[in-house]
Amino acid sequence: MKRLQERIAKGSQHASRPIIAVLVTLLATLAMVVPLGLSALSANRANAVDGQDETASRKPLLYRMMAFNDRIDAYQDELRMDFILRVKHNEFKPDCVGVGGTDTKNPSQCNLSFIYQFVGSENPDYYRRVRYMNTITPDDYVDSNKNANAYDGALAWARNQDEFFTVHKIINSGLYDYLTISIEGDMNIKDKSPDPAKFAVGGHPEPLNVFAIVGDQNTALSCGNSSWSWTTDNCKNFDPASMSDLQAQDRYSNITASMSQDKQMKVYMGYCLDSKEDMKCSGPYSWVGWDYNPNLYQNNQANWGMVTDYGFPDYKSNVTGPIAGTAPGTAPARSFFVYWLNPRGSTNDNPDGICSETNSYYYQWVALKDSEWVPVDELTPEPVLVTGQQPSPNTATTTTSKAAQVSKYSAFNVSPKDPQYLDNPNVLFATDKDGNPMPAQKDDGGIDFKEAKEKQDLDGYFKMVTWPVTTNRDGSACTISPEVYDPKSAGLVGINDGMSTVEKDTNISAGWTINTAFYKYDVPRPDDPTITKIENDADAGLDASGSVYTTKLEPVISGECMPSKDAARPNKVVLYGEDPNNPIVEGQGTNGDDLVKGTDTWGFRLGETVCEVDTGSKQGGSWRIQDRNKLYPSPDSGNKYSGYRRYHAWVTESVSGFGLTSYFSNIGTAYFVSGENVPDASKFSVTVPHTVNGSLPADSVVVFRGEASPVYTAWSSESLGMTDSRMVVSMKQNAVSGWTSLLTTPANTFQRDAAVGAVPSVTDPTSGLTLNLTKTAASTWSWSLNIPADKFTGYNGDDETQTYTFQVEMVNPMNLRSGPASIERKIDMTPTTLTIDRHDVFQVAGRAYKYVDGDRKIPETKGTMVHVTWPDNTGTDVAVGSQGIWQAVPPEGMKQGDVAVQVLSDDAEGPDAQGRFLGGNQSASVSQVLEFRPSTSSLPLTGGWPLSVLKILLLIALGLVGFVACLRNKQESRR
């Protein structure tokens, strides 16, 4: 368990209570007038992506069409698509069948399939089903399966010639998964038509419905009046309206319905209508492979959606000859091809050969980078012109029965030096201006997509686009519909980095996409943001545990982020506050592609903001969002003092269009703290040690006692926990102004979960003093602090130098101090020193004083009692008089012996406020022998004191009386 240690914010915090009171009043007033509708609004949990509800829709939606043979020849009609489909998270599991396996057995094991119109508008109710083939290889596949190879799935797809789809990648974005899919399927569009409109240049529009169905497939569809069995490929009378139950469940959609008119399928008729001056032709047609026409690597349709992630084994056939296997990321030789057919051949119908020759063409590999089309710099940074396609001159008037011709004369990605292709003047082999192979072009014709992806930081999807170059038979320019017959003359060939998105799309659409490949396709997520600060009154940086103490219930959370490369499509930071009933799950920043393992644990969406460029940020950008403490629905009570709130955030990008989220940021925790309780001074007491026989006992201490009831006590639970308030004890001598710190409790002194009766103790590392505690109630501790007697110095005889104030403050985790509580006590530990100056049967007397400032003597306090012990063990108590003089008269008849005097208790402190007697200091005992005769020093005129002085005064008085009497007698005698 990760315990939180000291996390006490630095710096003193001062908040004006009157101002806080005003703010609280204003907030309360606003709360009463906010429309009730806000409550309903705030009750909705945060969404992962803008426009998405908390509960994801099951409806599959076309996100992006990456490649589509949207122009097909009526004779060579094939369905080819690469696209991205959005489905509810975890709706589809790629391992529903084994690697290289297909979902063809009854019952269906997978939750996704497609159906499409097989024969087009000629019979719009005729649909064919497309099932799943697994090409994703798990990391443990080879180790867990004997004789298995990582490329097993990719190889099965390369060999495919039937109706299947595969999923290359699943990209999770919040509540949804984005499936990157390739489809291969046959079609059977009507070959011939007398309708001139069908022969429009550039093809005639052909409606095409492609439905995606999610969920259980076994009884999902009907065919006519019965169920469409899962193992049945075709349904000749399918009614889309029969999917009403699926519609109610949001389980299907027509993925082609959202495509714009110019992106929908166009059919090229395989021959021309009429002849000579009124010849109507659709235009040149780029052959789409089907079955083994032409023979490619593994003999079938390897050229579409090729999976290069795992490499390929060697292959050999009589037609292809030996083809070397490849490492991951590289497509083998003879995996791709291009061949153009033009039914405007130079014949009797076209004797002048107008636009009859399409024996040259351009091709260019393009790729997605940050979901934008770019040239593949390591392969074809510019369109490559291929010339010399055979046969020439062109005499074809139809595209049917051309399979052998295509297989013989197609340009393949092979080495131009391969003897097998020396009689074929054109190959797909990319070279630089000096004739050297491009970096991603392998010598044998293979293509290293890994090299291209890594060097250019591409997303991992590649497609080859080709554009025809058509001339008249004599080589002069073809002027018929240049955008169809000769796009180069219309500026529609190739793309480059200087083009706008619209220009790139226009040129790509003007070409034909014939070959596509994937290598570790992914759309990079934005970098995770970080939470670095949560607003408080001073340094708001998170401590080592990722938390901050704050007095603000509406703190501003801020941090760093990586801004978008495109300011027009910024990255946005979305902040979530934890739902205590569904706590944030640790590790959501490192859970791979699955961000929604615990959707409920995301918390409440508090707001979003643009990631602004910030040159002072390590990530290049910064963000700040305030938790206004209004978006926490019942039963959550919102941010409260003595509570906490955890926050995390992610970035949503807008460049790719996926609205991809980053992984979650670090977790920042705000612990909300307010003022502390002022300690109860009525529970304070101070016990003072006193001297015994003139000396303090060894290790004498002044004991300061009290009771603490801190608002904030220490607790911890896994990674969470609050530190406790500190108790600060200090004292001062009243004669001086400065306070002496005695002890500050360390973190975790006041443990919330400690048992009543627990007796912990803590020591201040600076003063060395130890505080002993006893937990007496749930949040109350009694305590005592022993202060060594030598801490109390500087007594100079003035009571102020002997009087001390003891003070206690509570300091909350924000370093905000409570008001002080104090007690004042006289700390008298100075014993009386006694002298016996006279010790005879008439009187025992002496002085009482104290030593201060070292060896300076001051009289003892008047009234201090001196106890005299006579030789017969009887005693007499006498009070100290002025100037510290004391005296006692021995009892009549006291015999000779030792007389001892001692101050038993100087009663310096007297009773306390509760009437408790606190005692005083005991002096050392002093003794002398009680003399039987007066000493000579006591005789008159010898310095005896005080009886001799009295006698002298009496004799003087008698002398004066006699003298006055003599004078009177003398006066009377004269008369």
N, C-alpha and C positions, 0 to 999 in steps of 0.2 A: 504494500500500500504506500502510495506516494504521499508522505506527510508534508504539509506545508510548514515551512519554518518561518523565520522572521520575514515579514513582507510589509514593513512599516514605512509608509510613504514619508519621504524626507520633506523637511521644511514645515514651518508652522503654518497653520491654516486659520484664518480669521474670517468669520462670517458675521455680518451684522444681523442680529436677531430681529430687530424691527423690520429690516428689509425682507428677510425670509418670511416673516409673518405676513407682510403685504403680498408677496408673491404667492404664498399658499392661498391667501384669500382670493386673489385674482384667478388662480387656477381652479379653485372650487367654483367660482362664479361661472367661468367658461364651461366647466363640466356640466353645469345645470342647463346651459343654453345650447349646447351642441345638439343638433338634430338627432333624433333617435335613430334615424336611418344609418348613422355612422356605426352604431352597434352591430347592425346586420352586416355592414360592409366589413368591419374589422373581424367578424367572426370567421371569415373565410381564411383557411390556411394558405400559406405562401405557395405560389406556383413556380415550377421549375423554369418554365419558358413563358414569355409573354403570350397571352391569349390562350393558355392552357388551364383547364380546371384542375382542381386537386385530384380528381379521379380522371385518369386518362381515357380518351375515347378509344374504342377498339377498332374504329373504322380505319382500314388501311388507305393511306393516301400517297399518291405519287409525289415525291419531293423533287426529283430532278431526273430528266431523261438525258443520259450521258451519250448514248449512241443508239441509233435506230435506222435500220435499212428502210427508211420511209419512202424510198423509190425502188420498186421491185419490177422485175420483168414478168409478164403474164405467163411465160413458159417456165422461167426459173424462179418461181415464187416461194420465197422462204421468209420466215419471221426471225429477225435478229434484234435483240434489245439488250442494252446495258442501262440500268436505271437504279435509282435509290428509292426505296419504299419505306414510308414511316408506319410503324406499328406500335401498339402498346408494349411497354417494356415487358420482356419475358413472354410475349405472346408466341414467339417462335424460338425454338431451341434447335441449333444447327446439328446437334448430335442425336436427333430423333431417329436417325439411321446411322449405320456405321460408315466409316471413311470409305469413300468410293461407292457406297451403297445408294440405292434409290428407294423412294417411297412408293413402290408399285404393288406390294402385297396387300391382301385384304385381312384385317382392316388397315386403314391408313394410320401411320404412326406420327405424322407431322401435322402441324397446325397452319399450313399455308399451301395453297395451290393457285393456279391460274387457269382460266378458260378464255378462249379467243375465237373469233369468227373465222372459220376455216376456209370458206369459199367466198367470203366477201358478200357484196350486195346481190350477187346472183341467187344466193340462198342465205339470207341474213340469220336464219334460225339454226344454221349448222355450226356447231361449236366443237372445239377440240380441247382436251385437258392437257395441262403441263404439270408434271410432278417434280418433286425435289430430288436432286443428287447432291450428296455431301462431298465437298472438296476441302473442308477445313480440317487440318490435322492437329489433334491435341498434342501438347508437349510430351505426354507420356505414351503416345500411341506406339512408337517403335519399340520402346522398352517393354510394353505390356503385351505385344502381339508377336508371336513367332513368325518369321519370314515377312514381316511388315516393312514397308518403306514409307518414308515421309511423303513421297510423291504419289502415293496410291490414288488419292482422290483427284489430284490434278491430271494424272494419267487417264483415269476413267473419263474425265470431262473432255480431254483431248481426243479420245476415241469416239465420243458421242456423235450419233447421227439421227437421234430420235428427239421426241418432244420432252425436254427436261429444262429445269432451271437450277441454277446453283447460287449459293450465297457466298460471296467473297469475304465480306466483313460485316460485323454488327457494331455500329457506333451508337453508344448510349448517350442520350442527351436528356437528362432529367427523367420525366415520366415516359419517354418514348425511346424506342430503338429505331435506328435507321439502317435498313438492310441494303447492302450493295449487291445487286442481283444481275445475272446474265440469263437470258432466255434464248434457247435454240428450238425452232419448230418449223414444221412444214406448213405450206399453204396450198390452196388449189383455186386460185383466181381464174375466172373464165378466160380462155386463151384468145378467143376471137369475138369480134363484134362488128356489125355493119354501121354502127353509130359513129359518124365522124368526130363527135365530141370526145370519144374515147381515145382519139389519136392526137390530142392536144400536145403541143410541144411542152416538154417538161412533165408529162404524165397527167392523167386525169385523177381527180380525187376519189379515193375509195374509202368509205367508212370502215373503221376497224374498232370493234369493242374488245378490250382486254380487261377482264374482271379479275381482281385479286380477292380471294376468299380466305379469311382467317378462322381459327378455331377448329373444332372437330370437322373432319372432311367426309366422314363415312356416310352420313345421311343429310349432308348439307344441301344437295342440289336435286332437282327433279328433271326428268327428261320426258316431256309430254305428260302423260298421266301417271307415270311411275317414277320410282326413284332412279337417279342416275348412279348406277353402281360405280364404286371407286375404281374397280379394275377395268371399266369400260372407257376407252379413249374418247369416242365421239358420241355426240348427241345431235341428231339431225333436226330435232324440233324443240330446241331449248327456248324457253320464254323467260327473259330477264325478270319479268314481273313475278315469276314464281319464287323469287328470292325475297318476298315480302317479310318472311320471318327473319331472314338474315338482316334485312334492312332495319327491322325493329331492334335488332341486337347490335347494330353498327358493325356488321361482320364482313362487309364487302364494299367495293367501290370499283367504278370503271376508270382505270388509271389513265386511259387515253382521252377521256372526255375533257380533261383539263388542258389538253394540248391545244395550242393556237392552230388556226386553220392552215397556216403555211408549214406547220410541223407535222401535220397529219399525212397519212400514207398516200403516195401517188403511184399509179400503176402505169408502167411503160408497156405498150403493146409490142409484141415480139415481131411485128412486121409493119409495113407501111400501107396506107390505104390510098387507092388511086395511083397514078403514076405521072411521070413527066412534069408538066407545068403545075399540076395540082396535087403533087405528092404530099400526103399527110403522114408525118412520122413523129413519134414521141421524142426521139433523140437517142444519142449514144447511151449505152447501158454498161455499167461495170458489173461483171459477173459476180454473183453471190454463191459461194461454194455450197454444195449439198452432197451428202453421202461421200463418195470418194472422187468427186468431180470439182476440182482436180485432186489428185493424190497429194496429201500433205503428210507431215509427221504423224505417225500412227494411222495414216490412211484416210482419216475422216475430217471433221470440222475443227481442227485444232486452232484455226485462226480467229475464232470469236470468243472473247472473254477468257483468253488463255490464262491459266493460273501458273505463274512462274515462281511462286514463293518457295517451292521445295526442290526445284531442279527437275531434270528428266533423265531417264535411262537411255542407253543406246537403242537405236531402231534401224531395221533394215527390211526393205521389200524389193521385189523385182523392179518395181516402177521407180521408187525413190532412190534405190541404192542405199549404202550405209549412211546413217545420220548419227553423229556423235551425241552422246548424252551431255548434259550441262549441269553446272552448279546452280544453286538457288539464285534466282533473279535473272537468269538468262534463258531466252527462248531458243530452241534448237533451230538449226538450218531447216529450210523448206517448211516453216510453220505458217508463213504468210505468202500471199500472192496478189497479183493484180492482172486483170485481163478485161479489155474493153471490146464490146461488140457494137457495130453500127449497121442496122438493117437498110441504110440508104446506099448499099453497095452499087458500084458502077456496073449497071446492066442495061438491058433494053429499056427498063422502066426509068432508068436514070443515066442515059447515054453520056451526058456531059460530066457525070461524076460530081454533081454539086453536093458539097459537104459530105462526100462519101468516105473520106479517109480519116479514121481515128486510129492511127498507128503510133501516136505519141501521147504522152500524158505526164502530168506532174503528180508527185506524191509527197506527203510530208507527215511525219509523226508529230503529233501534238499531245500535250499532257495537261493535266490539271495541277495547278500550283495555287494553294490557298483558294481552291475551288474556282480558279480562273484559268482559261485556256492560254497556254504559252507554247512556243516551239520547243522541241526537245533539243537543247543546244548541243548535247553530246552525240546527236545522231543526225538530225535534219534541221539545223537552225534556219534554213531557207528551203523552199520547195525544190525537189529534185526532179529534173526533166529526164524522162525515159523515152528513148526513141527506138524505132526499128521493130515495133510489134508486127508479127506475121500472122496470116499471109498478107502480102501487099503486092499489087493493089487489092483493095477490099471489094469483093463481089457478093458479100452476104446480103440477102434480102429477108432473112428471118433469124431469130436467135434460137430456134429449136434445133435439136440434133447437132449441137456444137460442143458437146462435152469432150469428145476426143480432141478437137481443135484446141479447146481451152487447156486441157491437160498437157498438150504438147507445147503450146506457145506462151503459156502464162509466164510472167516474170515472178520468180521466187526469191526469197532472201537466202541466196546461196553465193558462194564465191564465184566471181567471173572467171576464175582460173580452173574451176572444176571441169575436167574433160567432158563430163556428162552434159554440160550446158554450153559447150563451145559453138554448137550450131544454133543456139538461141541468143540472138544479139542483145537481149535486154534481161537484166537482173535487178533485183532490189538490193543494191549494195552501196551504202552511203560513204562517200569519200570527201575529203577536203579539196581545196582548189588545186593542190599539188598531186591529187590522185591517191593520197594515203587514206586508209580506213579511218573513219571518225572514231572517237574514243569508245563509244558504245557499240561500234560495229565489229563483230568478231570476224576473224579471217575466213572462217568457213561459212559465213553468212548469218550465224547466230547473232542475236541482239541482246546486249547486256543492259537490261532495264534497271538492274541494281545500280550499276555505274551511273546511269542517267539520273536516277532518282536522288542518289546521294550527292552527286556533284551539283545538282541544281536545286536540291531541297524540294523535290516534287512530292505530290500527294500519293503517287503510286498507280495512277490510271493513265493508260496510253491508248491512243487510237490513231490509225493511219487513214488519212483522207486523201482521195485522189481526184484529179480534175482532168477532163479530156482535152486534148488538143486536136481539133478537127479542121481539115482543109478540103479544098476541092481536089479532084484527082490530079490536076496539073500542079498542085502545090500552092495555088493562090488561096487567099483568105476566104474562109467560110463566113458569110455574112448573115446567115439565118440564126436568129435567136442566139446571139453570142453568149448569153449567160448560161445556155444549155450546151451548145456545141463547142464553144471556145471561151470558157470563163476568163482565161488569161487576158483576152482582148478587152474584157469588160472590167479588168482590175479585180477579179474575184478569186484569185489563186493565192493560197498561202496566208499565213499570219506572221506577225512579228511583234516584238515587245512594244513598239511605238504605237500600235493600233489601240483604239478604244475597244471596250467590250462589245459594243454593237458591231463595229467593223469586223472583229474576229468572228462573231457569230454569223455574220452575213457571208463571209468567205467560206467558213466551214460548212454552212448550209448549202452553198453552191456546189460543194464537192460531194463525193460519195464515200461513206465510211464502210470499209470492207474488212479491216482487221483491227482487233482490240486485244489488249493484254493488261493484266494486273500484276503488280509486285508490291506486296505488303501495303495495299491501299489503306490509307487512313486520312482523316481530316484532323490535323493537329488541334488539340484542345488549347485554349488560351492558358497561359501560365496561371497557377494558383495565386490568388491575392494573399496578402498577409495583413493581419490585424496587428498594428504596432502600438496603438494608443487608445485608451478609453478615458474620456474627459473626467478630470477631477479638479481640485483647486490648485494643484501645483504640477509637478512632473507627472505626466499622464502615461509615461511609457510602461508597458507591461513588465512585471518583474520576471524572475527566472521561472516561476511557475505559470506564467501566462495570465496573471491577474493584476487587478488594480482595485484599491479601495477608493470609493468616491462618495461624496455627500450628495451628488446629483442623481436624482431619480430619472432624469431625462438626459443621459449622457450622450455626447457625440463620440461615435466609434469611427476611427480612421485608420488608414494604413497605406500600403503600397500595392501597386498593380502594374501590369504591362499594358500600355496603351495600344490601340489598334494601329496598324500600319496605314490604314486609310481613315483619315479624320472624318470623312463623310459617313463612314460605317464604324462607329466607335465601339469599343468594348465597354460593357457596363458591369458595375459591381452590384451584386444583390446581397443584402444583409438579412440574416435570420436571427431571431431571438429564441432561445430554447423554450420548448414546451415542457414544463416540469413533469407532466404526466407521461411524456415520451422523450426521455433525455437524449441529448445528442450522443451518438455512438462514437466512441473513440476510433480513430483510424479511418474516418471517411475521406481523408485526404490521400489515402494510399490503397484504395480498394479497386484498383484496375478500372475496367470499363463499366463496372456496375455501381453507379452512383445511388441507386435506389434500393439497396438491400433493405434499408429501413426508411421508407419514404416518410413515415410518421416522425422520424427523428430529425428531420430537417429543421423543425421549429416553425415559428411564425414569421412571415415575410414582413420586414419592417420598412423596406424601401430599396430603391436602386438609384444609382448615380453614374454618370460617365466617368470612366477612368481618364483623368486629365494628365496631360504631359507634365512631368515634374523632373527637371534635371537634377534635383537634389535627392531623388529617390533611387535606391539601388535597382529597382525594377523599371525605372524610367517614368513612372506615373504614380499618382496618389489619388485617394478618395476619402470622403468623409460623409457619414450618414448619421443622423440623430435618431435615437430611440425616443420617440415622443411619449412612450408609455401609454399609448391609446389603442394599440392593436393587439392587445392580449384579451381574448374573449373569455367569458366565464367558463369554467370555474377559476381560471388563472386570475389572481388578484392584482396582477401588474407588479411593477417594481416597488418594493417596500424596504424600509430601513430594517436592518438586521438580516436581510435576505440577500440573494445574489441572482444574477442572470448571466448565462453563458451565451456567447455570440459566435457565429461563424459566417463566412461569406464565400461566394464564388463569383467568377467572372463569366458573363455571357457574351460571346462574340457575335458579330453580325456580318462579318466578311463572307463566311462560307454560306450563309443563309440557313444553316442548320439551327442557328441559335445554340450552338454547342456551349456547354458549361465547362468550366475548369473543374478540377476536383476541389473539394472544400479547403478553405484556408485553415490555418491554425485556429484553435479555440481561444477566445479572449473572455475572461471572466471578470465581471464587475461585482464587487461586494459593496453593498450600500450601507453606509454608516452615518449616524447622526451624533449628537452630543452625548457625553457620558454623565452619569449621576454624580452629584457632589457627595463625597463621603460624609457619613454621619458622625459629626464631631462629638455627639453625646455618648458615642461608644468608645471614645478615646480615653486612655489612662496612661499615666507615666509613673513608674516605680523607680525611686531613687535609692541607691545603696548608701549606707552611712558607715562611719568609722567605728571600729570596735577597739577599745583601749588605745585610742589615738591613731589607728591606722585602718585603711580600707582593707577588707579581706582580699585575698588574691583573686584576680579575674573578675573584679566587681564590674557590673554593667548597669546602665540605666535601661530599663525595659519600657518600650513604647508599645502599647497594645491598641487594637482597634478591630474594626469589622469592614469587609469589602463586599460590595454587591455590584460587580461590573455589569454593564449592559452587554458587552461583547466578551464572550467566553470562547476559548479555543476549541475547535472541533475539526475533524477531518474524515473524509469518506472517499476512498480511492484517490482520484486526482483532485478532489475538491477539499476545501477547508478554509476556515477563517482563523486568523490569529486573534488573540485576546487583547483587551485593553491593558495597558501597563499601569502599575501603581508606582507613583513617584513619591518618595519620602525624603523630606529635607528638614533642617532645623537652622535656627539662627539665634545667636546671643543678642538679647534685646539692645545691648549697648552699641551694636554695630549694625550695618545695613545689609550686608551680604548674607545669602543663604548658603548653607553647606549641604551638598547632596549626600544623602546617606545610602539610598538604595533605589534602583529602578528595576522592577521585575522584568525578567526576560520573556520572550514569546512563549506561549503555551504554559504559563504559570497557572492560570485559571482555566482548568479543563472542564468543558461542559459535561462530559460523560464520566468524570471521576465520581466515584461512589461517595455518598455522604459518610463522613468519618475518616476520609482519606487525610493523611497528614504529610503533605509534601513540604519541601523547603527549597528555597532558592538563594543563591549567593550573588551579590553584586561583584563583578570582577574588578571594579575600580576601588570601591571602598573596602571590599572584603567582608562586608557585613552579611549576615544570613537572616532571612525572613522565614520564620516558621509559621505554617498555615494549618488550619483544620477546616475541612469542608463541613459546614454545619447545616446547609440546606441546598436546594437545587442550584442556586446561583449565589450563595453566600459563603464567605470564608471568614473565620476569625484569624487574627494574625498577631504576631509579636515580633518585635525587633530588638535585639540586644545591642546596645551602643556602649562600647568600652568607656570606662570612666575617664580615661585620658583624653577623650574627645572634648572634655569640658575644662577649658583653661581660661586664663585671663581675668580671674577674680581679683579685684583691687579694693575690695571693701565696699564698693558701691553695689547696692542690690541689683541694679540693672545689669551688672556684669555677671550676676549669679542667676539671672532669670532668662529662660530660654523659651522660644516658641517652636513647637513641633507641628509640621504641616504635611498634609497628604493631598495629592491630586490624582485623578484618573485621566489617562491619556488614551483616546480611542485609536484604532488602527490608522486613522487619517492624521494622527498626530495633533488632534484637536483636544485641548485640555478642558477638563471640567473646572468649575470654580474650586478654589482651595478650601479645605477644612483644617482647623488648627486647634491646638490646645497650648496654654502657657503654663510653665512650671518653673519653680525655683529649684535649681540644682545645687544644693549645699552639701558638699562632701568634704568641707574643711573643718577639722576638729579644733576644739578649744585647747589652748596651752595654758596650764595653771602654774603659778608659783606660790610658795608659802613663805611669806616674809616675816611673820611672827608666829611663834608656836609655844606659848606658855599658858599657865593655868588661868591667867586673866583674859587672854585673847589669842585666837588663831586667825590670821589675816594674810591676804596676798592679792595677787592680780590674776585676771583672766584676759587672754588676748588670742588673736589668730595671726598666723604668718600668711602674708599675701605678697605677691610679686617676689617670691623668693624668700628673702630674709627680712622684709619689712613687717613690723608688728602693728596691729590695730586692736583697740579694745574690743572685747567681746560685747555682744549685744546686751544692753541693760535688761535685766530681768531673767537672764539665763540662770538656771538653778545649778548651784554647786553643792554636791553632797559631801558632808564631812563625816568621816567614820572615826569615832573616838576609841581610845585604847580599850575600853570595855565593850567594844563592838556595837555600841549604840550609835545612832546617826542623827545628823542635823542637816537640813537643807536650807541654804541661804541663797539669796538672789544677788546677782552681780549688780553693782551700782554703777554710778558714773565713772567714766574713765577705766572701767573694767575692774574696779576695786571690789573685793568681797571680804567679809569678816564674820567671824563666829565667836561667841563666848562659850568656853567650855562649861559643861554642867558643874554645879557646885560639888566639890569633893572629888572631882575627876582625878584619878590616880595617874601617876606618870606612865608613859608608854608611847607607842607610835600612833600618830594621828595622820589619816590619809584623806585626801580630797580628790574628787573626780566629777566631771560633768557627765552624768549618765546619758542624757539626751539633750541636745541643744534645742530641740523642738523647732528647728529652723523653719520647717514648712507649715507646721500646724495642721489642722484638719483640712481635707479637701472639700469640694463643693457638695459631695455626698455625705460629709460628716465623718469620713474615714480618717483615722489618725495615721499619719505617714511616718512619724518618728523623726529622730534627728541623729546627730553625730555624738559618739562617746569619746571623751578625751582619755588621755593616758592618766593613770592614777599617780598622784604625787604624795609622798609622805615625809613626815619629820617626827622627831621625838618631842613629845609634849614636856616642857621643862617645869620642874616644881617651883623654883625661885625665878623672880624676874631677872632678867639679864641686866648688866650695868648700862646697857644702852637704853634701858627703860627709866633710869633715874632722871630727876629733873636736871635740866641744862646739859644733859649728855647725849641728847639727840633721840631720847626715847620717844616713841610715838605710838598712840596719840595721848595716852594717860598722863605722861610727863608734861605735856603742853597744858593740859587742864589744871594740873597742880600749880604750875608756874603762874598761870592766869589767876588762880585763887589767891596766891601769896601777894601778887601785885594788888589785887583788889583790897585785901586786908590792910596792906601798907597805906593805901590811899585813904582808907577810912580812919586810920590812926593819925595820919598827917592832918586831916581836916579837923579832927577833935582837938589836937594840940593848938592849932591856930585859933579856934574859938576860945579856949582857956586863956590864952595870952591876951586876947582882945578884952575879955571880961576883967582881967586883972588891971588893966590900964584905966578902966573906968572907976 
